[in-house]
Amino acid sequence: MSVTEIMGRQHFGIRTGAEYLGGLRDDREVWTRGKRVADVTTEPGMARGAATLASFLDNQHKPEFIDTVTYVDDDGDRCAMAYQMPKSLDDVKARGRAYYEWAKWSNGMFGRTPDYKNASLMSFASATSFLAQGFKGQGGEAMARNMVDFYNFARKNDKVLTHTLVNPSVNFQQAASGKFSDKVALQIVKETDAGVIVNGARLLATLGPLADEIEVFPSTVLKASDDNIPFAFAFALPIATPGLKLICRDTYDEGKSHFDAPLSSRYEEMDAVVIFENVLVPWERIFLYGQPELCNQAFGATNAVVHMMHQVACGKLAKSEFITGILCSIAKATGRDKDLYTKGLIAEVMQMTETIRALLYSAEAQSHEDEYGNFVPLRGPLETSRNLYPRMYPRMIEIMQLLGSSSLMATPAEADFSNEIAHDVAQYFQLTNLESRDRVALYRLAHDVAISGFGTRQALYERFFFGPPALMASAYYDLYDKDPLTGRVDNLLSLA
Ligand SMILES: Cc1cc2nc3c(=O)[nH]c(=O)nc-3n(C[C@H](O)[C@H](O)[C@H](O)COP(=O)(O)OP(=O)(O)OC[C@H]3O[C@@H](n4cnc5c(N)ncnc54)[C@H](O)[C@@H]3O)c2cc1C
């Protein structure tokens, strides 16, 4: 059955890739490599990432995926699974299967698929009683309604979201005490009848240029101090809002063929610093306002962080399986799959992969109902996963470098297989179990994982995208149930 045939039979919230790409052709202000981008869907270095995400949106309609990655809501609309409010253990597991399916489409290499933010929106829209406290004066109920309206808007229109949570730190001591620079950090400068005016900068919107909307929420790892009222808010805006600018890093998609750059030619998701220059945020797009303490609690109290960690763990499982697969292919190709040293290193990656799988299983199996009537995976195993992965992934990359060694450099280009040195390349790049062309393809893939700009950025992403590791570990320590353990120590010490 074709996508068109399926779409003819049902009202769809989920969009096609073509609809998504059409939505990106607006007045958004995106800057890269010294110039303003006219159209992100045709801009070299961005267009192929956009096309990849478009193909994933098309996947949602395919018969082999549709029941895994979507659900039909009470209005009969088919929407993305991550938006479904989970009311049972089975619902939580269904969410996990959808996240994992999405992640497999890029083997975890397109990290910021829309299900990440969809999961967070679902949680915030469920936690209306929390958001109802979220206004500095009266009117919290309106904030909660705003959130539900925005959730339904994003859900029914299959919007692709990015988010930006972090104020750039100008002075480390100041940042460590929860204070922000009023010259740089995003802040409210004025209230008007229509909304608030904001000015300043935020780090870092992964997928920003390729998103429809941006969530500007408080970071709950970097806690704001109580006197930070102008910095305390949560809102969302279309990327194409006047005064909103995205300043991008250099692209890692250098226009190479899929053979030459199998990952960076497909999965460039782009990161951008976000500048707000006298941007009007309409009241109906504000979800928290003027209450630093509530902002500090927001992701935890709504359980958004748990649902986001669930999505992340599923993605990291798919990614780790893929890394394991590449390493096993290398071992087999070189005939070193019998070698003790090689097997030991790959077994280490297999064990990391199985650790993530076990934590995911544990979290899902121990799902429980929260105060908003949703089922939520157990937080502890997912916290463990998100604290371990920033150390696991760089170790996986190190192992790929150790096993790949100079083969990661013996990587002629695709064109060398059809030019005047083709016979040399065919002759001298063979391995015991692999013809030259297949060997080069395999090692170019390993290069894109472990050496290229794309691969290095992936490692940086895994280290930091969920927050500063030191602060995440500190939060982990605080959340850990220590009393029964220290109690056992006390019991022993109190024995006569
Ligand atoms: C590739 C990539 C993609 C990202 N995507 C997004 C995104 O989409 N949305 C978003 O909001 N953010 C995103 N981030 C930003 C991410 O949230 C931050 O990098 C992270 O919170 C760390 O903050 P920072 O970069 O300002 O580092 P800093 O806060 O400057 O930290 C630098 C180092 O100091 C340590 N440190 C910081 N504070 C303390 C402290 N008090 N005590 C001891 N050590 C400390 C940190 O652990 C870190 O090692 C992304 C980051 C990367 C690298």
PDBQT file of the ligand as one rigid body, heavy atoms in Angstrom, charges set to zero:
ROOT
HETATM    1  C1  LIG A 501      26.767  18.704  20.436  1.00  0.00    +0.000 C 
HETATM    2  C2  LIG A 501      25.950  19.368  21.511  1.00  0.00    +0.000 A 
HETATM    3  C3  LIG A 501      24.588  19.511  21.332  1.00  0.00    +0.000 A 
HETATM    4  C4  LIG A 501      23.815  20.153  22.302  1.00  0.00    +0.000 A 
HETATM    5  N1  LIG A 501      22.469  20.317  22.088  1.00  0.00    +0.000 NA
HETATM    6  C5  LIG A 501      21.740  21.014  22.978  1.00  0.00    +0.000 A 
HETATM    7  C6  LIG A 501      20.358  21.289  22.744  1.00  0.00    +0.000 A 
HETATM    8  O1  LIG A 501      19.778  20.867  21.738  1.00  0.00    +0.000 OA
HETATM    9  N2  LIG A 501      19.683  22.043  23.635  1.00  0.00    +0.000 N 
HETATM   10  C7  LIG A 501      20.297  22.548  24.758  1.00  0.00    +0.000 A 
HETATM   11  O2  LIG A 501      19.635  23.223  25.529  1.00  0.00    +0.000 OA
HETATM   12  N3  LIG A 501      21.586  22.305  25.011  1.00  0.00    +0.000 NA
HETATM   13  C8  LIG A 501      22.324  21.564  24.149  1.00  0.00    +0.000 A 
HETATM   14  N4  LIG A 501      23.643  21.358  24.383  1.00  0.00    +0.000 N 
HETATM   15  C9  LIG A 501      24.264  22.102  25.489  1.00  0.00    +0.000 C 
HETATM   16  C10 LIG A 501      24.444  21.292  26.722  1.00  0.00    +0.000 C 
HETATM   17  O3  LIG A 501      23.258  21.341  27.472  1.00  0.00    +0.000 OA
HETATM   18  C11 LIG A 501      25.620  21.929  27.472  1.00  0.00    +0.000 C 
HETATM   19  O4  LIG A 501      26.792  21.685  26.711  1.00  0.00    +0.000 OA
HETATM   20  C12 LIG A 501      25.809  21.364  28.834  1.00  0.00    +0.000 C 
HETATM   21  O5  LIG A 501      24.733  21.705  29.662  1.00  0.00    +0.000 OA
HETATM   22  C13 LIG A 501      27.091  21.926  29.463  1.00  0.00    +0.000 C 
HETATM   23  O6  LIG A 501      27.036  23.313  29.509  1.00  0.00    +0.000 OA
HETATM   24  P1  LIG A 501      28.156  24.180  28.811  1.00  0.00    +0.000 P 
HETATM   25  O7  LIG A 501      28.408  23.640  27.450  1.00  0.00    +0.000 OA
HETATM   26  O8  LIG A 501      27.802  25.605  28.978  1.00  0.00    +0.000 OA
HETATM   27  O9  LIG A 501      29.478  23.847  29.636  1.00  0.00    +0.000 OA
HETATM   28  P2  LIG A 501      30.010  24.489  30.980  1.00  0.00    +0.000 P 
HETATM   29  O10 LIG A 501      28.874  24.690  31.932  1.00  0.00    +0.000 OA
HETATM   30  O11 LIG A 501      30.883  25.619  30.643  1.00  0.00    +0.000 OA
HETATM   31  O12 LIG A 501      30.843  23.261  31.534  1.00  0.00    +0.000 OA
HETATM   32  C14 LIG A 501      32.154  22.962  31.063  1.00  0.00    +0.000 C 
HETATM   33  C15 LIG A 501      32.717  21.875  31.974  1.00  0.00    +0.000 C 
HETATM   34  O13 LIG A 501      32.691  22.303  33.344  1.00  0.00    +0.000 OA
HETATM   35  C16 LIG A 501      31.944  21.369  34.137  1.00  0.00    +0.000 C 
HETATM   36  N5  LIG A 501      31.124  22.105  35.105  1.00  0.00    +0.000 N 
HETATM   37  C17 LIG A 501      30.126  22.959  34.821  1.00  0.00    +0.000 A 
HETATM   38  N6  LIG A 501      29.616  23.462  35.962  1.00  0.00    +0.000 NA
HETATM   39  C18 LIG A 501      30.317  22.897  36.975  1.00  0.00    +0.000 A 
HETATM   40  C19 LIG A 501      30.250  23.015  38.397  1.00  0.00    +0.000 A 
HETATM   41  N7  LIG A 501      29.378  23.816  39.019  1.00  0.00    +0.000 N 
HETATM   42  N8  LIG A 501      31.102  22.275  39.116  1.00  0.00    +0.000 NA
HETATM   43  C20 LIG A 501      32.021  21.476  38.523  1.00  0.00    +0.000 A 
HETATM   44  N9  LIG A 501      32.128  21.337  37.172  1.00  0.00    +0.000 NA
HETATM   45  C21 LIG A 501      31.283  22.032  36.417  1.00  0.00    +0.000 A 
HETATM   46  C22 LIG A 501      31.056  20.605  33.173  1.00  0.00    +0.000 C 
HETATM   47  O14 LIG A 501      30.742  19.296  33.652  1.00  0.00    +0.000 OA
HETATM   48  C23 LIG A 501      31.921  20.572  31.927  1.00  0.00    +0.000 C 
HETATM   49  O15 LIG A 501      32.789  19.484  31.983  1.00  0.00    +0.000 OA
HETATM   50  C24 LIG A 501      24.430  20.679  23.460  1.00  0.00    +0.000 A 
HETATM   51  C25 LIG A 501      25.808  20.520  23.650  1.00  0.00    +0.000 A 
HETATM   52  C26 LIG A 501      26.560  19.871  22.694  1.00  0.00    +0.000 A 
HETATM   53  C27 LIG A 501      28.045  19.732  22.921  1.00  0.00    +0.000 C 
ENDROOT
TORSDOF 0
